[in-house]
Amino acid sequence: MSDVYVVGIDMIRFGRYPDRTVVQLAADAALLALDDCGVAIGDVQALYSGNIGETMTGQRTLQLIGQTGILVVNCTNACATGATAFREGWTAIKAGLYDIVLCIGVEKMQPGMIVKKKVGNEPLPAEGLIGSETMPAVFAMVGMEHSRKYGTTPEQFARVSVKNHHHSTFNPKAMYQKETPLEEVMNAEMIAYPNTKLMCSVNVDGAAAAVLMSAKKARELGLEKRAVKVRASALASDAWSERNLVMQDINTVTRLAAKAAYEMAGIGPDELDLVELHDCFATAEILHYENLGLCAEGEGGRLIDSGETAIGGRIPVNASGGLLSKGHPLGATGIANIYEVVTHLRGEAGQRQVQGARIGLTHVVGLGSACAVHILEKV
């Protein structure tokens, strides 16, 4: 089986694009990724498109950038949608089906809270009726459970937002690029305790795309210099348990995917140089420090206090600003996270560059539930 390389990757700046359609945003990102490696759409053998809100986005995107009759697969997997499209492209090259594929993640979103809608005759559960099934409530509950078990404080959760908003000031493609001191974060409008408004991710419009190649084709085209190897790609779903609580879902599905990725890559978390993880809420980042093995069980609060997850620390997390500040266009997030890590491995991250970065991990969770973990390595 061929090794798989990211040879081209890019994203548009996340923000609000009221005058642009979903497929126009997707086309913008696709052309940026193709230009990044000097590949034409006519060279691409398959397209994997990730989007939640619309249908046939892949084919409609090709109507704008070149209809060549290639295979198109459209993916939807909640917040893991873009990462799933990326993994489908990786799998196709790994299997020897293609040498060059294009993967796109894209979304247009309304401001405000995402609310689960009634589907057909399916009744809403009690949790949906009283609001405890909304994402702010879910991640408030997991934060409070972590506090109950380990004594994690509201200030420790808030420091996640302080760190990520600070990182975003170095990222020109982030929705927000603004410092938020601890007092400001903690005194912001309360959404679901302990998460204030500044501890919640930003619903924005966005698109990201990646060109993947087999090792043979990358060498043939002389693209090894900036190529980044996909050392592991793992996708997991919920494991059944007698009491399938929300916190168990979030933790277990990440641990399953992380375990598979570390085994595939043949490394442990201590060998990572940076991580882009799914900080949909500040409470989530603390949990995922432990789920990804960045620290011991119950030590997530201590890890954020130590400064080790800030740029310049032992294991920088969300150097992009994360979902909290960069923004979270659901279908695009997975590939945008990969873009961030690839940019550091190439040494092209500017002021936010993690010095000497050689191996990075990306993580995204789609409640419903799916978790994708990718490990990338500088060639």
Steps between C-alpha positions, in 0.01 A plus 500: 500500500623846409586765754269800465620861497330835534657699215256789479278647770335830583191664647311822459483738794211388720231764536167616358439479126135598444553555127681169436340157461625179660646375174664834423682479834593138426633600157710779655664255742549234233676741266724621783602140580563418134709815458695410814650200320469606136251226411212560258147370549554290189768304688266409787357148483237515775328756723383448858275782619387561857193711582205464738241754389462431127507218246730414209748770594787315334339486156377860530849616594643334191252697291698807608858370475485231230272205427727215394272203568694378805357304791339725763411389853300733726548448875311608809609401851402789728807700612726220370374553143809666352735255671288213365528633144877527552516143627301372203757656269784353707338155487460512122868577445604246763298236313675584172186628327635847428819704513350850534180591684342823620324524838277795591314601816254789490213651700284811524347551843255729673613687811374371833435160650459181299172336601409141417199487271219248502552237227186352345288324762793455737402649837738731678638340818443666834851643487415674174179646638666653807809617315761277661577335165631824349875516453556775762314288755683181406842659542393679814408162646831339406687794650309475825558125515873560453486757781318255725755224442823698488434844647546686172412866553306749285822703473684203350230451237506875426879495451443280194318791336764750610769284338314428177385857448861611551620249241245631249661845503780341295266330250379717209247232400320496836154654535604688814849632578447654840647454846251403772648530851386255766270749672329582170445132420354422841277808508357448151136399454438159655382245242507173696705490820798499507523604132451871437450641151876540453543130585276387212613437143397739224251394230643642178525439126813328378669258263827307490646260247791259462670327206623151591749298298663162501870497583584394145307785339640759744854393409415494130372859514785621723269601785685330788649823639175632651319166520375383839445131565170377641645259751166390645130545427240363743123532519293356784137495608332454837552175686190365675486510875223420746488866603594687184530843663600807300835536677579135428416558131734798468783334687470145369471579131809724515700241690408231246610716206814622677606147594458384139693800366791462743525130418491567125767768528712293738542791741366624832359839597836598650642515147256766376620856441157666466129418507188652346207360695126549511452789744132555417474624860775582747398206717556263207866592459577405860334159454682433175842568654437181695316311224795552262756405763659844527483470878385252763137449601369799694806715419342712225449798730861488613615479137325822399633674814856393416508680164621181330221515240578858394728586209851464638388233746568127502201404283324799339127438450284697257769738380248611236271648765288189495129481440454752780659782298584376151138386464314174448332455159405138569581336166825690455654465846666161454703607195569844649660329801717298263594818314623653825722206590637468145586872500709454816671187370596695189637781718259750343286605799659842551466654848318197637757249371572208732877483470650170386160335445529158337191306609151637562156362581154620403179400674134569437183354654159488337244425766265247360775367522829490314861586580782545250867517598780562253873497567718690254877500462751728334680313222 
